[in-house]
Amino acid sequence: MSAASVLVPASDEPARRTRPALTVTGGLLRLEMRRSAMLWMLPLLATLFWFITYRPSMGAPPLWNVRAMAMQTTALTVFAPTVVGAAAWLGWRERRHGMADMVIGTARPRWARQLATWAATTCWAIVAYLGCVGVLYGVTGWQGAWGGPLWWPAVVGVVSMPAFAALGFTAGVLRPSRFTAPLVAIGVFLALQISLQFIHGDDSYWQISPLVAGPWEIGPNPGVATFYRYLPDLPIAQVLFLAGLTAALLGPLGLPTDAGGRQLRRCAAAITAAGLLTAATAVALAGTGRLDAHGMIAIPLLHNAGNDRPVRYTPVCSHTPIPVCLHPAYTGYLPAVTQALEPVLTELAGLPGAPARISQAAARYEQGPDNRVSISRAGPPTSGTSPVFHLLLPQQTATDELVAELRVDATHSIVNSVVGGGRNASPAQQAVTEAILGTSTLPPGSPTAAAAQRLAALPAAARHAWLMEHVAALRAGQLTLEQLP
């Protein structure tokens, strides 16, 4: 026999081994996807998503931050028990059908068959999740939401699917029983919900939960990720945790002697160790989080200082005597804000010291004691030589509630910035403020209330002319009640 006759078959042997292996792997995955129990869960997931996530989101304003952050919490609340339950049911399929001994002699290692079943469940879960997110994001964009979608909440949701499937599948393999699937599904749902109750402060390790899209104390707040970028610090830590958890759950399935050869078991042990290390590191990173001034969780080792720069935008303004300018994300609120402020702005327009413009201000967030977060206006109330009054919109998203709160608080602050006053307001300042606002908060029958009624009874033109002449002295506290018209 010549050397050539020996070498040619030897060189072709790896190709003959590799191609069938790849074909078997791809064919096994396609087979598992066709018979996966997760396929029958898709209509249920779509229905639950519509009731629990989509309908409430449509009741919120078309703001990417509000809808995306709420979606991360509610959608995963729907998907977690469903995916875990379906995966657990598939995990003990071989024993349920009495096939555990029959498949031992098959060409593929047991671990490879298990991973194919898990991968098929994961693929269907991701398809369902992306479909639901795509519908919600598509409708939000169609409704005219300013800016672009927030992708990190969707990324966390996608990476959660392999982890949920791994958790359920491993439970089904290790505890094969018809009760495993419902018990594990209920247990995961309760565990996720209960874990949220342990979040106290901005440095809680429990905020590694994929249900948490930001500071848990304030939830999906309209002021977050609007004037400043959405911080990916916490989502990155959550993705690391979920990836590590997936590896740590699937790795032990390859450790038994019947799972495969020695090299495969070593690989499974390495994957398990790497997964545990990654998950533990992610939890430790979450514990270093801090609530930044813009309402997001900043993790020092993951933070990019470039995300602290404000987002550039062109405000949208009203055509009132004193323009009201809002962030373009709040364009839908401009008519309501204008309706609440226009009567007062008409009274103050042109007065010395009156604001030339009302501009929406960003919110400033600060972690306080007792798990509370204080929200205040970032910067001074007024600025510039042509005064600009910085308005912090209330956190109410319902139009009627917004108008009511603006008429109580914002109008009072604007008038005080012109006539002076505040906590130490003089009787004359109190009377003028009451007359401009048209309220009845002063003690009935008091001299201050009587002066306010006299000023309010004047024609608007006469009242405005008097204010033009005397507002500077009024602001300085130099007028008395007797000097009011």
C-alpha positions as CSV (number, residue, x, y, z in Angstrom):
1,M,0.0,0.0,0.0
2,S,1.4,3.4,-1.0
3,A,1.7,6.4,1.3
4,A,-0.9,8.3,-0.8
5,S,-3.5,5.6,-0.3
6,V,-3.0,5.9,3.5
7,L,-2.9,9.7,3.8
8,V,-6.0,10.6,1.6
9,P,-8.6,8.9,3.8
10,A,-7.0,10.3,7.0
11,S,-7.2,13.9,5.7
12,D,-10.9,13.4,4.7
13,E,-11.9,11.9,8.1
14,P,-12.4,15.3,10.0
15,A,-14.6,16.6,7.3
16,R,-16.8,13.5,7.3
17,R,-17.1,13.8,11.1
18,T,-17.8,17.5,11.3
19,R,-20.4,17.8,8.6
20,P,-22.8,15.2,10.1
21,A,-22.3,16.6,13.6
22,L,-23.3,20.1,12.4
23,T,-26.3,18.6,10.5
24,V,-27.4,16.6,13.4
25,T,-27.2,19.7,15.7
26,G,-29.2,21.9,13.4
27,G,-31.7,19.2,12.7
28,L,-32.1,18.5,16.4
29,L,-32.8,22.2,17.1
30,R,-35.3,22.4,14.3
31,L,-37.0,19.3,15.6
32,E,-37.2,20.7,19.2
33,M,-38.6,24.0,18.0
34,R,-41.4,22.2,16.2
35,R,-42.4,20.1,19.2
36,S,-41.6,22.7,21.9
37,A,-44.4,23.3,24.5
38,M,-43.4,27.0,24.3
39,L,-45.0,27.2,20.9
40,W,-48.4,26.7,22.5
41,M,-47.7,29.4,25.0
42,L,-47.4,32.2,22.4
43,P,-51.2,33.0,22.3
44,L,-51.3,33.1,26.1
45,L,-48.2,35.4,26.3
46,A,-49.7,37.7,23.7
47,T,-53.0,37.9,25.6
48,L,-51.3,38.6,29.0
49,F,-49.0,41.2,27.5
50,W,-52.0,43.0,26.0
51,F,-53.9,43.1,29.3
52,I,-51.0,43.7,31.7
53,T,-48.5,45.8,29.6
54,Y,-50.0,47.2,26.4
55,R,-53.3,48.5,27.7
56,P,-51.9,50.4,30.7
57,S,-49.1,51.8,28.5
58,M,-51.6,53.2,26.1
59,G,-53.1,55.1,29.0
60,A,-49.8,56.8,29.7
61,P,-48.5,59.6,27.5
62,P,-46.4,58.7,24.5
63,L,-43.1,59.1,26.3
64,W,-40.4,56.6,25.5
65,N,-39.0,56.7,29.1
66,V,-42.4,56.0,30.8
67,R,-43.5,53.3,28.4
68,A,-40.2,51.5,28.0
69,M,-39.4,51.4,31.7
70,A,-42.9,50.3,32.7
71,M,-42.7,47.6,29.9
72,Q,-39.5,46.1,31.4
73,T,-41.3,45.5,34.7
74,T,-44.7,44.4,33.6
75,A,-43.7,42.3,30.5
76,L,-41.2,40.3,32.4
77,T,-43.8,39.7,35.1
78,V,-45.8,38.1,32.3
79,F,-43.0,36.2,30.6
80,A,-41.1,34.9,33.7
81,P,-43.6,32.3,35.0
82,T,-44.8,31.3,31.6
83,V,-41.4,30.6,30.2
84,V,-40.2,28.9,33.4
85,G,-43.3,26.7,33.5
86,A,-43.0,25.6,29.8
87,A,-39.3,24.9,30.2
88,A,-39.8,22.9,33.4
89,W,-42.4,20.8,31.6
90,L,-39.9,20.0,28.8
91,G,-37.1,19.3,31.3
92,W,-38.6,16.0,32.4
93,R,-40.1,15.0,29.0
94,E,-37.8,12.1,28.6
95,R,-38.7,10.6,31.9
96,R,-42.3,11.4,31.5
97,H,-42.5,9.4,28.3
98,G,-40.2,6.6,29.7
99,M,-37.5,7.4,27.2
100,A,-34.6,8.1,29.6
101,D,-32.9,4.7,29.1
102,M,-33.7,4.5,25.4
103,V,-31.8,7.7,24.4
104,I,-28.6,6.8,26.4
105,G,-27.2,5.1,23.3
106,T,-27.9,7.8,20.8
107,A,-25.1,9.6,18.9
108,R,-25.5,12.9,20.7
109,P,-24.4,13.4,24.3
110,R,-27.2,13.8,26.8
111,W,-26.1,17.4,27.6
112,A,-26.3,18.3,23.9
113,R,-29.8,17.0,23.6
114,Q,-30.8,19.0,26.7
115,L,-29.2,22.2,25.4
116,A,-31.1,21.8,22.2
117,T,-34.4,21.6,24.1
118,W,-33.5,24.6,26.2
119,A,-32.4,26.6,23.1
120,A,-35.7,25.9,21.3
121,T,-37.6,27.1,24.3
122,T,-35.4,30.2,24.5
123,C,-35.9,31.0,20.8
124,W,-39.7,30.9,21.0
125,A,-39.6,33.0,24.1
126,I,-37.4,35.6,22.4
127,V,-39.6,35.6,19.3
128,A,-42.7,36.3,21.5
129,Y,-41.0,39.0,23.5
130,L,-39.6,40.8,20.5
131,G,-43.0,40.7,18.8
132,C,-44.7,42.2,21.8
133,V,-42.0,44.9,22.3
134,G,-42.1,45.6,18.5
135,V,-45.9,46.3,18.7
136,L,-45.6,48.5,21.7
137,Y,-42.6,50.5,20.4
138,G,-44.2,50.8,16.9
139,V,-47.4,52.3,18.3
140,T,-45.5,54.6,20.6
141,G,-43.4,55.9,17.6
142,W,-46.6,56.2,15.5
143,Q,-48.2,58.4,18.2
144,G,-45.3,60.9,17.8
145,A,-43.0,60.2,20.8
146,W,-40.0,62.5,20.7
147,G,-36.6,61.0,20.3
148,G,-35.8,57.4,19.8
149,P,-36.7,54.2,21.6
150,L,-35.0,53.1,24.8
151,W,-33.3,49.9,23.7
152,W,-31.7,48.8,27.1
153,P,-35.1,47.8,28.7
154,A,-35.7,45.6,25.7
155,V,-32.2,44.2,25.8
156,V,-32.6,43.2,29.5
157,G,-35.9,41.5,28.6
158,V,-34.3,39.5,25.7
159,V,-31.4,38.4,27.9
160,S,-33.9,37.4,30.6
161,M,-35.5,34.7,28.3
162,P,-32.5,32.3,28.3
163,A,-32.2,32.7,32.1
164,F,-35.9,32.0,32.7
165,A,-35.8,29.0,30.3
166,A,-32.6,27.7,32.0
167,L,-34.1,28.0,35.4
168,G,-37.3,26.1,34.5
169,F,-35.5,23.5,32.4
170,T,-33.0,22.7,35.1
171,A,-35.7,22.3,37.7
172,G,-37.6,19.9,35.4
173,V,-34.5,17.8,34.8
174,L,-33.4,17.7,38.5
175,R,-37.0,17.2,40.0
176,P,-39.0,15.4,37.3
177,S,-42.6,15.6,38.4
178,R,-45.9,16.8,36.9
179,F,-46.0,19.3,39.8
180,T,-42.6,20.8,39.1
181,A,-43.8,23.1,36.2
182,P,-46.6,24.8,38.1
183,L,-44.7,25.0,41.4
184,V,-41.6,26.5,39.8
185,A,-43.7,29.0,37.7
186,I,-45.5,30.2,40.8
187,G,-42.3,30.2,42.9
188,V,-40.5,32.4,40.3
189,F,-43.4,34.8,40.1
190,L,-43.6,35.2,43.9
191,A,-39.8,35.4,44.2
192,L,-39.5,38.2,41.7
193,Q,-42.3,40.2,43.3
194,I,-41.1,39.7,46.9
195,S,-37.5,40.6,46.0
196,L,-38.7,44.1,45.0
197,Q,-39.8,44.7,48.6
198,F,-36.2,44.3,49.7
199,I,-35.0,47.3,47.6
200,H,-34.1,50.0,50.0
201,G,-32.0,52.9,48.8
202,D,-29.9,53.3,45.6
203,D,-27.2,50.8,46.7
204,S,-29.5,47.8,47.2
205,Y,-28.2,44.5,45.8
206,W,-31.8,43.5,45.0
207,Q,-32.0,46.0,42.1
208,I,-30.1,43.4,40.1
209,S,-33.6,42.0,39.4
210,P,-34.5,42.3,35.7
211,L,-37.9,43.8,36.8
212,V,-36.1,46.9,37.9
213,A,-35.6,49.5,35.2
214,G,-34.4,52.4,37.4
215,P,-34.7,53.7,40.9
216,W,-37.4,51.5,42.3
217,E,-38.7,54.3,44.7
218,I,-39.8,56.6,41.8
219,G,-40.7,54.0,39.1
220,P,-41.1,55.1,35.5
221,N,-40.9,58.8,36.1
222,P,-41.6,61.3,33.3
223,G,-38.6,63.4,34.2
224,V,-36.1,60.5,33.8
225,A,-34.1,60.0,30.6
226,T,-35.6,63.1,28.9
227,F,-33.2,66.0,29.5
228,Y,-30.4,63.5,30.0
229,R,-29.5,60.2,28.4
230,Y,-30.8,56.9,29.8
231,L,-28.0,55.4,31.8
232,P,-27.1,51.9,30.8
233,D,-25.2,51.2,34.0
234,L,-27.8,49.1,35.8
235,P,-29.0,47.3,32.6
236,I,-25.4,46.3,31.9
237,A,-25.1,44.8,35.4
238,Q,-28.4,43.0,34.9
239,V,-27.3,41.6,31.5
240,L,-24.1,40.3,33.2
241,F,-26.1,38.7,36.0
242,L,-28.6,37.1,33.6
243,A,-25.9,35.7,31.4
244,G,-24.0,34.3,34.4
245,L,-27.2,32.9,35.9
246,T,-27.9,31.1,32.6
247,A,-24.5,29.5,32.5
248,A,-24.6,28.6,36.2
249,L,-27.9,26.8,35.7
250,L,-27.1,24.9,32.5
251,G,-23.5,24.0,33.4
252,P,-24.5,21.5,36.2
253,L,-26.5,19.5,33.7
254,G,-23.3,18.5,32.0
255,L,-21.5,17.3,35.1
256,P,-23.1,13.8,35.6
257,T,-21.1,10.9,34.1
258,D,-24.0,10.0,31.7
259,A,-24.1,13.6,30.3
260,G,-21.0,13.0,28.1
261,G,-17.3,12.4,28.0
262,R,-14.7,13.7,30.4
263,Q,-13.8,16.7,28.2
264,L,-17.4,17.7,28.0
265,R,-17.8,17.4,31.8
266,R,-14.7,19.6,32.2
267,C,-16.3,22.2,29.9
268,A,-19.5,22.1,31.9
269,A,-17.6,22.6,35.1
270,A,-15.8,25.6,33.6
271,I,-19.0,27.1,32.3
272,T,-20.7,26.7,35.8
273,A,-17.8,28.4,37.6
274,A,-17.6,31.2,35.0
275,G,-21.4,31.7,35.4
276,L,-21.3,31.9,39.1
277,L,-18.4,34.3,39.1
278,T,-20.1,36.6,36.5
279,A,-23.4,36.6,38.4
280,A,-21.7,37.3,41.7
281,T,-19.7,40.2,40.1
282,A,-22.9,41.7,38.7
283,V,-24.7,41.6,42.0
284,A,-21.7,43.3,43.7
285,L,-21.7,46.0,41.0
286,A,-25.4,46.6,41.6
287,G,-24.6,47.2,45.3
288,T,-22.3,50.1,44.3
289,G,-25.1,52.0,42.5
290,R,-25.9,55.6,43.4
291,L,-28.9,57.7,42.4
292,D,-27.5,60.5,40.2
293,A,-29.0,64.0,40.0
294,H,-30.9,63.0,36.8
295,G,-32.9,60.2,38.3
296,M,-30.9,57.1,37.1
297,I,-28.7,54.5,38.9
298,A,-25.1,55.2,38.2
299,I,-22.5,52.4,38.9
300,P,-19.0,53.8,39.1
301,L,-17.2,51.0,37.4
302,L,-19.7,50.9,34.5
303,H,-20.4,54.6,34.2
304,N,-19.6,56.7,31.1
305,A,-19.2,60.3,31.9
306,G,-20.4,61.2,28.4
307,N,-23.9,60.2,29.4
308,D,-24.0,63.0,31.9
309,R,-24.2,65.7,29.2
310,P,-27.7,67.1,28.6
311,V,-29.5,66.1,25.4
312,R,-29.8,69.0,22.9
313,Y,-33.3,69.9,21.8
314,T,-35.4,72.7,20.4
315,P,-38.2,73.7,22.8
316,V,-41.8,74.1,21.6
317,C,-43.4,77.3,22.7
318,S,-46.9,78.8,23.1
319,H,-48.2,82.0,21.6
320,T,-49.2,83.5,25.0
321,P,-48.2,87.1,26.0
322,I,-45.4,85.4,27.9
323,P,-44.3,82.3,25.9
324,V,-44.4,79.0,27.6
325,C,-41.6,76.7,26.3
326,L,-41.5,72.9,27.0
327,H,-39.2,70.1,26.1
328,P,-40.4,68.6,22.7
329,A,-41.2,65.3,24.5
330,Y,-43.9,67.2,26.3
331,T,-45.5,68.7,23.2
332,G,-48.8,67.1,24.0
333,Y,-48.9,68.9,27.4
334,L,-48.4,72.3,25.9
335,P,-52.1,73.1,25.5
336,A,-52.9,72.1,29.1
337,V,-49.9,74.0,30.6
338,T,-50.9,77.1,28.5
339,Q,-54.5,76.8,29.7
340,A,-53.4,76.7,33.3
341,L,-50.9,79.6,33.1
342,E,-52.4,82.0,30.5
343,P,-54.7,84.1,32.8
344,V,-51.8,84.9,35.1
345,L,-49.3,85.4,32.2
346,T,-51.7,87.9,30.7
347,E,-51.8,89.9,33.9
348,L,-48.0,89.9,34.3
349,A,-47.0,90.5,30.7
350,G,-44.9,93.7,30.3
351,L,-44.5,94.4,34.0
352,P,-41.0,95.4,35.2
353,G,-39.3,92.2,36.4
354,A,-41.9,89.9,34.8
355,P,-40.4,86.9,33.1
356,A,-39.8,87.1,29.4
357,R,-40.4,83.4,29.0
358,I,-41.5,80.4,31.0
359,S,-39.1,77.5,30.3
360,Q,-39.5,73.9,31.5
361,A,-36.7,72.9,33.9
362,A,-35.1,69.5,34.4
363,A,-35.8,67.8,37.7
364,R,-33.1,67.1,40.3
365,Y,-33.3,63.8,42.2
366,E,-31.8,63.1,45.6
367,Q,-31.9,59.9,47.7
368,G,-33.2,60.7,51.1
369,P,-33.8,58.7,54.3
370,D,-36.5,56.1,54.8
371,N,-36.2,55.0,51.2
372,R,-37.6,58.3,49.9
373,V,-36.4,60.3,46.8
374,S,-36.8,64.0,46.8
375,I,-37.5,65.7,43.4
376,S,-36.8,69.4,43.0
377,R,-36.1,71.9,40.3
378,A,-32.6,71.8,38.9
379,G,-31.1,75.3,39.1
380,P,-32.6,78.6,40.3
381,P,-36.2,79.6,39.7
382,T,-35.2,82.5,37.5
383,S,-32.1,83.4,35.5
384,G,-30.9,85.8,32.8
385,T,-31.0,89.6,32.3
386,S,-34.3,89.1,30.5
387,P,-35.8,86.9,33.3
388,V,-36.6,83.4,32.4
389,F,-38.8,81.5,34.9
390,H,-37.8,77.9,35.1
391,L,-40.9,75.7,35.6
392,L,-40.8,72.2,37.0
393,L,-43.8,70.3,35.7
394,P,-45.6,68.2,38.3
395,Q,-45.1,64.5,38.1
396,Q,-48.8,64.0,37.3
397,T,-49.3,62.7,33.8
398,A,-53.1,63.0,33.6
399,T,-54.1,66.3,32.0
400,D,-56.8,67.4,34.5
401,E,-54.5,66.7,37.5
402,L,-51.6,68.6,35.8
403,V,-53.8,71.7,35.2
404,A,-55.1,71.7,38.7
405,E,-51.6,71.4,40.3
406,L,-50.2,74.1,38.0
407,R,-53.0,76.5,38.9
408,V,-52.2,76.0,42.6
409,D,-48.4,75.9,42.7
410,A,-46.9,77.2,39.5
411,T,-49.0,80.3,39.1
412,H,-48.3,81.2,42.7
413,S,-44.5,80.9,42.2
414,I,-44.7,83.0,39.0
415,V,-46.6,85.8,40.7
416,N,-44.3,85.7,43.7
417,S,-41.3,86.1,41.4
418,V,-42.8,89.4,40.1
419,V,-44.5,91.0,43.1
420,G,-42.2,89.5,45.8
421,G,-43.4,87.8,48.8
422,G,-43.1,84.1,49.6
423,R,-43.2,83.0,53.2
424,N,-42.4,86.5,54.5
425,A,-44.8,88.4,52.2
426,S,-46.1,91.7,53.4
427,P,-49.9,92.3,53.6
428,A,-49.8,94.4,50.4
429,Q,-47.9,91.6,48.6
430,Q,-50.4,89.1,49.8
431,A,-53.3,91.2,48.7
432,V,-51.9,91.8,45.2
433,T,-51.1,88.1,44.8
434,E,-54.6,87.1,45.8
435,A,-56.1,89.6,43.3
436,I,-54.0,88.4,40.4
437,L,-54.6,84.8,41.1
438,G,-58.3,85.3,41.7
439,T,-58.2,83.0,44.8
440,S,-59.8,83.3,48.2
441,T,-57.2,82.0,50.7
442,L,-57.0,85.1,53.0
443,P,-59.1,85.3,56.2
444,P,-62.6,86.6,55.3
445,G,-63.2,90.2,56.5
446,S,-59.5,90.9,57.2
447,P,-58.0,94.1,55.9
448,T,-55.8,92.1,53.5
449,A,-58.7,90.3,52.0
450,A,-60.7,93.6,51.6
451,A,-57.7,95.2,49.8
452,A,-57.4,92.1,47.5
453,Q,-61.1,92.4,46.7
454,R,-60.8,96.1,45.8
455,L,-57.9,95.4,43.5
456,A,-59.6,92.4,41.8
457,A,-62.7,94.5,41.2
458,L,-60.8,97.0,39.1
459,P,-60.9,96.7,35.3
460,A,-58.0,94.6,33.9
461,A,-56.5,97.6,32.1
462,A,-56.6,99.8,35.2
463,R,-55.1,97.1,37.4
464,H,-52.3,96.5,34.9
465,A,-51.6,100.2,34.6
466,W,-51.3,100.5,38.4
467,L,-49.0,97.5,38.6
468,M,-46.8,98.9,35.9
469,E,-46.2,102.0,38.0
470,H,-45.9,100.4,41.5
471,V,-44.7,96.8,41.0
472,A,-41.0,97.7,41.8
473,A,-42.0,99.3,45.1
474,L,-44.3,96.5,45.8
475,R,-41.6,93.9,45.2
476,A,-39.3,95.8,47.6
477,G,-41.9,95.7,50.3
478,Q,-42.4,99.5,50.4
479,L,-46.2,99.6,49.9
480,T,-48.9,99.3,52.5
481,L,-52.5,98.1,52.2
482,E,-53.7,101.7,52.3
483,Q,-51.7,102.5,49.2
484,L,-53.4,99.8,47.1
485,P,-56.2,101.1,44.8
